[in-house]
Amino acid sequence: MKVKRYNYRQQFGPQVDLLLAELKDMLLDGRYILTPEVDDFEKAYGRFLGLRYVRGTNTGTDAIAIALMALGIGRGDEVVTQANTFNATVTAIRMAGASPVLVDADPRTFLMDSSQIDSAVTSRTRAIIPVHLFGKPTPMVPLLATAKRHGIHVVEDAAQAHGARIDGRRAGTFGIAGCFSFHPSKNLAAAGDAGAVATDDLQLAQKVDMIRSLGQQSQNEHVVAGMNSRLDAFQARVLSWKLPRLDEWSSQRRAVASWYRQRLADLPVSFQEEHPTEEHVYHLFQLRTPRRDALQRHLVQAGVDAVVRYPMPIHLQKSFADCGWKAGEFPVAEQLAQELLCLPVRPDLSAAEVDYVANCVRSFFGA
Ligand SMILES: *Cc1c(COP(=O)(O)O)cnc(C)c1O
């Protein structure tokens, strides 16, 4: 059996020809940039989140950079995030001109260890970026209290957590801004690169609007330093097409995760801790074992598309060598980078496929 990580055909459903006809019209009519299709998706995604303003961008990386720029964060400022995230979180901080400061990961949740924030904050700190990693929402209530005490912003990296909830409230709606990616690998996938900034703050939304369009307030009137980063109309149409099914997909992902947890419960492995008040959306299902590399080889040989996300924590990446971080500085992030393995998780994964993957993992451990 082959167990793949993605099934794009399935995401479009049986009526895909209707979408293709619309995309054809858009192509032939020249509806490409900041068209009503973009506006429609921004409004629909705002309704989905329960926020007033969504502004589409080229990528999730740009969304984070633009949100920081719109908050006036740049050169000389520090932004705190976690050592175990995808490269983009930290690259975005640097795109805004600010300096990234890291805290370690929590070994049980694989999220930011919020207890380290106090000692990471300095007089130059302007924001914290928690990453809702692998689709698990970061506990936001204590984090918001910490940020408030220091008088700094919270910008959420929700690139892996579309629709995840804490006590019924969506990830990405707790901080001053939530940043999303719709890269094809994500739970809500465009047909190329795409991202968005979401906020309830009108002034911030207006700033984001200008910054994504070269700082333009009205035609030929460029009033702030900006970049050129807008959500493509085609991508917006594709995203609107898929959005109505996102919550159903998230429950299906949770069902797959709970099958894995049950079938592997007696093995010497662990998983991202779950909490009853949250809805994890399982962008990735992470299994933790010191025998990670051997298990991955075993699974790949058996036709299971098991991958490692992410093998190198931020502080050891060459692209950030000038930040001066050292090996051993964030030991939990380093250990997770060596011990986490992603088992395939997709909404349409069948019980037979999950069983097959689970049996392959069990046979590796001689169970
Ligand atoms: C994917 C991702 C991003 C960046 O999104 P792009 O659209 O690829 O630029 C940022 N942060 C995290 C945690 C991600 O997974």
The ligand as an SDF file (V2000), in Angstrom:
LIG
                    3D

 15 15  0  0  0  0  0  0  0  0999 V2000
    4.0590   27.9940    5.9370 C   0  0  0  0  0  0  0  0  0  0  0  0
    4.4270   28.7800    7.1200 C   0  0  0  0  0  0  0  0  0  0  0  0
    4.7400   30.1420    7.0500 C   0  0  0  0  0  0  0  0  0  0  0  0
    4.9320   30.8980    5.7660 C   0  0  0  0  0  0  0  0  0  0  0  0
    3.9860   30.7640    4.8250 O   0  0  0  0  0  0  0  0  0  0  0  0
    4.3380   30.8970    3.2680 P   0  0  0  0  0  0  0  0  0  0  0  0
    2.9950   31.1010    2.6670 O   0  0  0  0  0  0  0  0  0  0  0  0
    4.9950   29.6330    2.8550 O   0  0  0  0  0  0  0  0  0  0  0  0
    5.2240   32.0780    3.1010 O   0  0  0  0  0  0  0  0  0  0  0  0
    4.9850   30.8310    8.2220 C   0  0  0  0  0  0  0  0  0  0  0  0
    4.9600   30.2160    9.4060 N   0  0  0  0  0  0  0  0  0  0  0  0
    4.6890   28.8970    9.5260 C   0  0  0  0  0  0  0  0  0  0  0  0
    4.6740   28.2870   10.8800 C   0  0  0  0  0  0  0  0  0  0  0  0
    4.4360   28.1350    8.3890 C   0  0  0  0  0  0  0  0  0  0  0  0
    4.1820   26.8300    8.5090 O   0  0  0  0  0  0  0  0  0  0  0  0
  1  2  1  0
  2  3  1  0
  2 14  2  0
  3  4  1  0
  3 10  2  0
  4  5  1  0
  5  6  1  0
  6  7  2  0
  6  8  1  0
  6  9  1  0
 10 11  1  0
 11 12  2  0
 12 13  1  0
 12 14  1  0
 14 15  1  0
M  END
$$$$
